[in-house]
Each structure stands twice: as structure tokens, then as C-alpha cells.
Amino acid sequence: MKLLFENWRQYLNENVEIDKEAIKSSILFLLPHAEIHDMEVVGSSALSPEEQHQQDIEKYGYTQEERDIDVVVYVSGLSHEEVERWAFSEQAQELEDVYSYDVQLENKI
């Protein structure tokens, strides 16, 4: 079962289309000194459709029609305050409004 989940997660990261260039541009616009190492789709976005349905039923009592795509971007060269600043920035909000991306930065040390 673990192998199946890992394969599904790999499939999603390879096949869930995210505009990595748009994400990178938005981050570098606000934090030009950030070093971007990698991005991956995570959270409920990385679940199978059946698992998403089950999670929605447990959490909301119904299946969501639309959902954000949760993306973690692994960066370095940023302080904790800068990562926090990103979370509440216009650029992060724009990615959510335009692409439905919920982009979180994670310092890679």
C-alpha cells in the first residue's frame, strides 16, 4: 500500500500541471535573493480522487467541486520573517486567485 501511495504521489507531481515559471517569478519579484531548489504538489492535492472524496466527506460533509492546488517551494537564503512575509503577500494571493495555487515556502538548509 505504501508503494502504491508513493507511486500515486510521484504520478501527481509529474502530471498535475503547475506553472512553475509563474510561481518562481512571483517569488523572485518579492524576494529576489531567494534561491529556489524544488517545488512539489502536496496535501490533499497529492491524494487520489477517492481519498480526496473521503477526506471531503469527513471534513465538510460533502465533496468539494473546486480545490486549491497546494504547492511547497523549497528555498534557501531567506529568513523566517521573509518566509512569513511571502505567506501574506500580494504575489501569493495573486497565485491563489489566478491559478488556485496555495504556495508555501519552506527553507531548505
C-alpha positions in Angstrom: 0.0 0.0 0.0 2.9 2.4 0.8 4.4 1.8 -2.6 1.1 2.5 -4.2 0.8 5.8 -2.4 4.4 6.7 -3.3 3.7 5.9 -6.9 0.5 8.0 -6.9 2.3 10.9 -5.3 5.0 10.7 -8.0 2.4 10.5 -10.7 0.7 13.6 -9.4 3.9 15.5 -9.2 4.7 14.6 -12.7 1.2 15.0 -14.1 -0.6 17.7 -12.1 0.3 20.7 -14.2 1.6 23.7 -12.3 3.1 26.7 -13.9 6.5 26.6 -12.2 7.7 29.7 -14.0 4.7 31.7 -12.7 5.4 30.6 -9.2 9.1 31.3 -9.5 8.6 34.7 -11.0 6.2 35.7 -8.2 8.6 34.6 -5.5 11.5 36.3 -7.1 9.6 39.5 -7.6 9.0 39.8 -3.9 12.2 38.1 -2.7 14.8 38.5 -5.5 17.6 36.9 -3.4 15.7 33.7 -2.8 17.3 30.5 -4.2 14.6 28.1 -5.4 15.6 24.5 -5.3 12.4 22.5 -6.0 8.6 22.5 -6.0 6.1 19.8 -5.2 2.4 19.3 -5.1 1.4 18.3 -1.5 -1.6 18.0 0.8 -5.0 17.0 -0.5 -3.7 17.8 -4.0 -1.5 14.8 -3.7 -4.3 12.4 -2.8 -6.1 10.1 -5.2 -9.6 11.2 -6.2 -11.1 8.6 -3.9 -9.0 9.8 -1.0 -10.0 13.4 -1.8 -13.6 12.4 -1.7 -13.3 10.6 1.6 -11.4 13.5 3.1 -14.0 16.0 1.9 -16.8 13.9 3.4 -15.0 13.6 6.7 -14.0 17.3 6.8 -17.0 19.1 5.2 -19.8 16.5 4.8 -19.8 16.9 1.0 -17.4 16.7 -1.9 -15.8 19.9 -2.9 -16.3 21.0 -6.6 -13.1 23.1 -6.6 -10.0 23.0 -4.6 -6.7 24.8 -4.3 -3.5 23.1 -5.5 -1.1 23.0 -2.6 2.5 23.6 -3.6 5.6 23.7 -1.4 8.5 25.5 -2.8 11.9 24.6 -1.2 14.1 27.7 -1.0 17.2 28.9 0.7 18.6 32.3 1.5 15.5 33.6 3.3 14.9 34.4 6.9 11.9 33.2 8.8 10.4 36.7 8.6 10.7 36.7 4.8 9.0 33.3 4.5 6.2 34.7 6.7 6.1 37.9 4.5 5.6 35.7 1.5 2.6 34.0 3.1 0.7 37.3 3.3 2.0 38.9 0.2 0.0 40.2 -2.8 2.1 37.8 -5.0 1.0 34.8 -3.0 -2.6 35.9 -3.2 -2.4 36.5 -6.9 -1.2 33.0 -7.5 -4.2 31.7 -5.5 -6.7 34.0 -7.3 -5.4 33.3 -10.8 -4.1 29.7 -10.7 -5.7 28.3 -7.4 -2.2 27.7 -6.1 -1.7 27.8 -2.3 2.1 28.3 -2.4 4.1 27.8 0.8 7.8 28.4 1.1 10.0 26.0 3.1 13.6 26.9 3.9 16.0 24.2 2.8 19.0 24.3 4.9 
